[in-house]
Amino acid sequence: APHMHAYAMELLAAPVAAAAEARGEVRVLDVGSGSGYLVAAFAELAFGGEAAEQVGGVVVGVEHVQGLVDESKRFLSEDKPRWASPAATAPASPGRVVVVTGDGRRGWPGLAPYDAIHVGAACVEGGPAGVPEALVEQLRPGGRIVAPVGDQLGWQELVVVDKDEKGEVLPPRAVVGVRYVPLCDLEKQLAGEEVV
């Protein structure tokens, strides 16, 4: 839903800006990237406007449905060609977008660590704060994860997980009740199986 994308971006704007200012490089991971809309929005947040020439890094979209990955790449190459990268590894400078096929619960370690991680499906099985351990491990110190967490058929909350500059995971905070599809493997999704 567009309003949830806007809310997630608002929650992730501070660590993106801090990384751009401190290092001149931003790394963002979007799990369950779907059509690529939010990947493009994160690229605009990180590399657009005045930052266009000064900030490097990468926005990675991970999606397990190959048709959506193909559509995302087409959209990005046609509408955002300056950011589109055809490879699964992208140069750190200038800012680029990479969309890959994979299990989002595992993140994308090849381009980690990330300053900001957005999860676009409910974490129903996970580590700290209900978020998959692999995502927490791929979060850079000073970074933030925004993810829906909760039961597939019951209550879910949008949760913010911060990692301090020493690399310690801070207590998560729930910001709003939400309803998302579950973060699961492709076979379960296609079969309509419950993940709880």
Salt bridges, closest charged atoms under 4 A:
GLU25 OE1 - ARG27 NE 3.19
GLU25 OE1 - ARG140 NH2 3.91
ASP30 OD1 - HIS118 ND1 2.63
GLU71 OE2 - ARG74 NH2 2.39
GLU78 OE1 - ARG74 NH1 2.66
ASP103 OD2 - ARG105 NH2 2.60
ASP103 OD2 - ARG106 NH1 2.70
ASP115 OD2 - ARG23 NH2 2.87
ASP115 OD1 - ARG140 NE 2.95
GLU125 OE2 - ARG105 NH1 3.50
ASP162 OD1 - ARG144 NE 2.61
